[in-house]
C-alpha cells in the first residue's frame, strides 16, 4: 500500500490535556438525499512519542474503547504501528478516532488513515 493513498493527521496533544483527545475528526455525511452516507474511519498506521508517564486508550468516538489502557512509563516512550493494508483500528461511521490520556503529558506523532 502506498503512503500517498492515505491521509495523515498530526498527533499534537498539549501537556495540559487529560482525557479524550480527538485525533481524526468524525466524517460528515457525504452526498445528498437517498444516496447520502457517512464513511467510517480506518486507521492504517500510527507513530507517536509521549512526554511523560501516562496510560493511553484508543477509542471509536467517545464511548467505545478500541484498546485497553496501554502503559507508557515516561518521557520518550513510544508506539509505532507501521502502515498496513489492513486497518489496526476501525471507527464506526460518524465517530472520531480518539486517544484518551490518563495524565497531562504531551503526545506527538502522526496517524495514517482512510475515510470509507
N, C-alpha and C positions, 0 to 999 in steps of 0.2 A: 504494500500500500504506500502510495506516495504521500509525503507530508503535505504537499500543496493541495491535496484534495480535502484536507481537514481545516477546520477553523481553529484559531488559537485564542486563548484568553489568558491574560496575566492574572496570577495569584498575587495580590498585594494587600495583605491584611496588616493594619497598623497595630502597634503594641497595646493600644487601649481597648481593643475589641475582644470581648469574651462572648461565647455563644455562637449563634448561626451567622455565617458569612456567605452571602450569595456570590458564587464564583462565575457561573454561567446563568444568565437570567432566563426565566421561563420564556418560551417562544409563543408569540401571539398567534391567533388563528390565521391561516393562510387561505386566500380565495374568498369568495362570497357565495351567498345563497346555499343551495343544497350541496355544492361542491366544496364548501369550506371544511377545513380540517386543521388540527393542531398537531404539528410533528413532535415526536419525542426527542430527547437529548441522549446521545450515546457518547460516552467518554472512552476514547481510544488510547489515551496516554496521559501521563501526569508526572511532573517532577517538581519538587519544592524542598526548601530548607526552612527549618524553624529557628527562631531566635532565642529559645529557652524551653524549659520543660513544660510539656502540655500533653493532653490526650486529645486526639482528633477523631471525629466520627464523620464519615461521608454520608450525605443524605440526599434522597429524592424528594425535593420540596421540604416543607417544614416538619412533616410528621413521620416520614418513612426512612428509617436508617438503612443504608446500603452496606454498612460495615459495623463491627463492634468498635469500641473505643480502642484506638491504636496509641500506644505509649511512645512518646518521643522524650528522651531523657535530658536533653539540654541543647544549648547553642550549637548549631551545626548539624543536628540530627536531620536526616533527610529521607525522602522516598522517591524512587524512580520506577515507574511502570512504562517500559518502552512502548512506543507506538505499535499497536497490534491491529490486525484486521478485525478481530472480534472485540467488541467493547468490554472494558473492565466493569463499567457501571452503566446502568440504563435508567433514565428518568422518565416517568410517565408523561404523556402529553400535558402541557400546561404547567409543569413543575420545573423549578430551578435546580441546578446542581449546587449543593451547599456543603461547606466544610464547617463543622461545629468544633470550636476550640474551648477547652476547659480552663485555659489560663490566658492572661493578657500578654501574648508574645507575638512577635512579627512572624509572618509566614509569607515567603516569596518564592515564586516559581511560575510555571506555565502548565495549562491544561489544554489538551488537543481533543476536539470534539466534533461531532457531526449532528446536524439537525435533520431529523427524519430518518 
